[in-house]
Amino acid sequence: MGPHKVQEAFEPPKPVSDPAHQPLIIGSGIAGLFVALRCRELGLRPTLVTKTTLEESNTRYAQGGIATALGDDDSVELHWQDTRNAGDGLVDPEAARVLTFEAPARIADLVRFGVPFDTVDGKIALGREAAHSRARILHAGGDATGFQVEETLRSRALAEGIEVLERTVLRSVDVSTGGPTVILSTHGRGEVRVAGRPIVLATGGAGSLYRQSSNPSVATGDGIAIAFRAGALLTDMEFVQFHPTAFAREGAPRFLITEALRGEGALLTTLRGERFLKGRLAQGELSTRDVVCRAICDELGHSGAGWVLLDATAIPRDRLFARFPTVCRFLATYGLDPSRDPIPVAPAAHYTIGGVATDLEARTSLPGVLACGELASTGVHGANRLASNSLLEGLVFGERAVRQLLHPAPGGPKPPARLVRIRLDPGEGHDEPGRILPRVGELLWAQVGIVRNGPGLAEAGRELGRIQRECEPRSGELAGRGANATLTARIITRAALAREESRGAHYRSDFPRPRAAWRRTLGIAMGARRAGPLA
């Protein structure tokens, strides 16, 4: 593969009074917090913006951990190969090389910031998850990795005196005059226009748009929609990853039951206690998430039940409660003990693989706007994200975003092999999120979910178009939460309709196999003309 140069620290720029050295970072997950801290370390003066509170993000709920090749039997080359294999032919090899080769240095940064990774005999403990050929998953607090990372970085950001704007919503990005101008809506202070400062978008994904989701309610893809409205190129939006094992009980939240349980030996069974993956999938419970999800859907369709069972009773009780305290505490609230009781589970929307297209330096197609984390489409995940590469992506490309803030250089994402355009016209302005979001969530879950087909996607697109006309703002007005959520849902649906094959997390029952002609990236951009019912 050849040598790879790891990005190291840079000398701080001067003077910090220059607006170009005062980046505005939108989002407070691992990517946003890490960028803010590294900016501060290197002499920049960042402002961190979050639409709720500083600690609320997808990162906080990540149980699985962070993948990094640290074991004696592991290597960055093996991690690179596993990442490519999971991505089903669409991973950008160089992006994956950046991710895996720079991972150890970014973990060292987290240790330096104080993240308390779990250890055994003085060494960082390593677990194994689906589609990894080695044990390389780092955890903190057992299955509370996201919480521990978020709390550590949040506390560090506050201690460093980083300016934080909570309950502040990004309303728009405008690059028509060259550098970016953004409008922020701050609770109690109204709208504020900020110009002349570089922007880092780290607003997260769109998983909670689906009716069944493991994501917090803030993950509605508004950053993706706002970037698209500004003219940003999006890629890979058809690839939405579903997690196979979310807690499934009527009236209960779709709480994630970490994949690491299966890595420790938990088995999926029918309600009668019979294994249904054995002999069907080569790697059984440790197959990639997309094939496990489809196998569960097949079983649910056959049985008519609402869930299958995850049986962890063969794992020693003391190990279960020490290794998975978050899951065990949650299950106890429903009277379940995983050392004794099988856990009812079903798939749920989990991760937005695509997003705002970037190059390897986090540059988007918008001048002065960088992107990292789940919002970004870097090419490292391809058609199917390898487990525990998501937090890592935020760190690695967050560091590269900081390099661009320190030493800006021209660049941007490569043009996609295929491009679909979507046109937006002014609407009626009836943006009522409480009414719109449930309609969008039901459509996505029913027609744009784990198994899709052309007629269902087309009908979903037509209905989303009707919803868009209701909630899209009138000419000259800013889009609201409902309009942005609907737009993101339309983009996902349009991309899924365009890709006439099955690959990774995107499965079409009318095109059930991958096609060589579609081993390429699909882009979505703003259109200047109508191109059909979704445009």
Number of C-alpha atoms within 10 A of each C-alpha: 7 3 6 11 8 14 15 11 12 14 9 15 14 11 11 14 10 13 15 19 21 21 24 24 25 26 30 31 28 32 32 28 29 27 30 30 23 21 25 19 15 16 18 26 23 24 18 25 27 25 22 17 14 23 20 20 27 27 27 20 20 24 26 29 31 24 29 27 23 21 15 6 10 15 17 18 14 16 26 21 18 17 27 24 20 25 23 18 20 22 23 16 18 15 19 24 21 21 28 26 23 23 25 19 16 24 21 12 15 18 12 10 17 15 21 17 21 17 13 8 6 7 11 18 19 22 19 23 27 22 18 25 13 20 19 25 24 24 27 23 21 23 26 21 27 25 20 24 28 26 18 17 24 21 15 17 22 13 9 13 10 19 15 19 19 18 15 24 22 22 20 21 24 19 17 12 7 11 16 20 21 19 17 21 18 18 14 8 9 9 15 14 12 13 16 16 20 24 27 28 28 29 32 33 28 33 27 24 28 26 20 23 26 27 27 18 14 19 23 26 26 29 31 30 27 23 24 24 20 17 18 24 28 30 30 29 27 26 25 28 26 27 24 26 30 26 26 23 16 8 6 9 13 23 21 26 29 21 25 24 24 21 17 17 15 20 24 27 22 20 16 8 14 12 17 18 22 14 9 9 15 10 14 19 26 22 18 26 26 24 20 24 23 18 17 24 20 12 19 16 11 9 13 9 11 16 24 27 25 27 24 23 18 14 17 10 15 10 12 21 18 13 21 21 16 18 23 19 14 16 18 11 9 10 10 15 21 23 19 13 15 21 26 21 23 26 28 29 26 23 26 27 28 29 35 32 30 28 20 21 25 30 29 29 22 27 19 24 26 29 34 35 29 30 30 32 27 33 24 29 30 30 30 30 28 24 25 24 22 23 24 24 28 29 27 29 29 29 26 22 26 26 22 18 24 20 10 15 12 8 16 19 21 12 14 17 11 14 16 19 21 21 15 19 11 16 18 13 20 18 22 14 18 10 10 21 21 14 18 25 21 16 24 25 19 16 20 30 24 23 19 23 20 19 12 16 26 19 16 25 26 18 18 24 20 15 22 28 21 20 25 27 20 16 11 7 10 14 22 20 22 26 28 26 28 30 28 25 28 26 27 25 28 25 22 28 22 15 22 22 22 21 25 23 27 25 27 24 13 14 16 16 13 18 13 9 8 17 15 16 20 22 23 25 18 18 14 11 11 12 12 10 14 22 21
